[in-house]
Amino acid sequence: MPHKMKNLLAAVLFLGYCATSPVYADSDLSKAIDKDYDSHLAALFDYFHRNPELSTLETKTAARLASELRDAGFEVTEGVGGTGVVAMLKNGPGPLVMMRADMDGLPVKEKSGLANASQAMQIDTAGKEVPVMHACGHDVHITSLVGTARAMAVSQDQWSGTLMLIGQPAEERVLGARAMMEDNLWKRFGQPDYALAFHVTSTVPTGKISMVVGSPYSGADTVDIIIHGVGAHGASPHSGIDPVLLGSQIVIALQTVISRNLAPREAGVITVGSFHAGTKHNIISDRAHLQLTVRNDNLETRALLLAGIKRVAENMGRVAGLPEDKLPEVIVSEEWVPPTINDTELTQRLRGVLKTKLGNDVFYEGKRKGMGAEDFPFFTTEPYIPSTYFAIGGTPQAAFDAAAAGGKPVPSHHSPLFKIAPEPSVKLGVEATVEALQEIMKK
């Protein structure tokens, strides 16, 4: 079917009235999204929620997303960087703008109690069958991406340029964005002038948007420390060098990197998540293994923390009396992500238009308390692309009120109890994205 005819058909489905008049005023956008949610997006969300797939294995999800975007009138390419989907809609001169949605689920058994709770099982990349759940809200992201595609396709007289919609695999393993870039994403489809993404969040009330100037998500490194000791009998510690004791001293000393090397107003985290050593009560082993996650909000802090970890580990080895060829080894994984840093000018511009379009109270201004990471920066860091990453509230205010009154706490992301309210989340995700895109691409 020719793309113009597809766009006219999409207009009929989206607006529920004559496709010869696909244009709508700003005041009508919310109503149009309401209609599209009731007639199409609600069922689509239900499908995605019931049928999650693991990172790098999102074949059915990608196929359904590609079909939806193709039906909206986009030129769609599948299999980019694995299971990635790229959809293009050219609409005259103007900027090339990318909007990304991640689509993978997690190996978690859903215990939310919802009627459409996932019962999915899947063979993972290690050959093990595991339960799968959308425990981080990526089903909201891809449903909203389809809603955005349908809205933008029927309003082409209100914007000009080229829209690139990306369905990204494997965000949960921070593999997908890098894989798509390594598959010559920009060379094949064009390098965007601007880039957008959003994440639904259980920590923000529905109807609210968090859009910050600065860093909404942190950079993350995975670090291993291999500690070599000298084995001995547990009753004769003087005969060896105990890697358990040395590892314990390293764990404690690593905290001084944050408290005494990092400036007090800079954010950083060094967490030792795993400590393995030894085989028996009365044996001093000759090896210990620490596994760390390291978080930062800028590349300067990253360099300081990684250098500090190496300095502490090696010199504590010297304190323990290890020879130079047995000092602790610090191994920094290649699977790292830089911090997500919003472009100041673009973000302030979009905050202004969303406040005008959606109301003065649309923004949630609460402070970020954790240092979660994202692989979106692999799209925007080298080369630099002005970008804004924002958050959409996913939990009704009543749930926060009940928790504050002593009721059940709001489940966190990656919890088997995780759940968000899909209707307000998807609707606001579409509306905020469309308003942002039309501002960037306005005629």
GIPESUL-V895754 format. One record per run of one state. SS is the DSSP state (H for helix, E for strand, C for the rest). FROM is the first residue (numbers start at 0). TO is the last residue. If there is no record, write none. Layout:
SS/FROM/TO + SS/FROM/TO
This chain:
C/0/1 + H/2/14 + C/15/17 + H/18/20 + C/21/24 + H/25/49 + C/50/57 + H/58/70 + C/71/73 + E/74/79 + C/80/82 + E/83/90 + C/91/94 + E/95/101 + C/102/104 + E/105/105 + C/106/119 + E/120/122 + C/123/127 + E/128/130 + C/131/131 + E/132/132 + C/133/136 + H/137/152 + C/153/154 + H/155/157 + E/158/158 + C/159/159 + E/160/167 + C/168/174 + H/175/181 + C/182/183 + H/184/188 + C/189/192 + E/193/204 + C/205/207 + E/208/209 + C/210/215 + E/216/227 + C/228/228 + E/229/229 + C/230/230 + E/231/232 + C/233/235 + H/236/238 + C/239/239 + E/240/240 + C/241/241 + H/242/260 + C/261/266 + E/267/276 + C/277/281 + E/282/283 + C/284/285 + E/286/295 + C/296/297 + H/298/318 + C/319/322 + H/323/325 + C/326/327 + E/328/331 + C/332/335 + E/336/336 + C/337/338 + E/339/339 + C/340/342 + H/343/357 + C/358/361 + E/362/362 + C/363/371 + E/372/372 + C/373/375 + H/376/379 + C/380/384 + E/385/394 + C/395/395 + H/396/403 + C/404/420 + H/421/439 + C/440/440 + E/441/441 + C/442/442
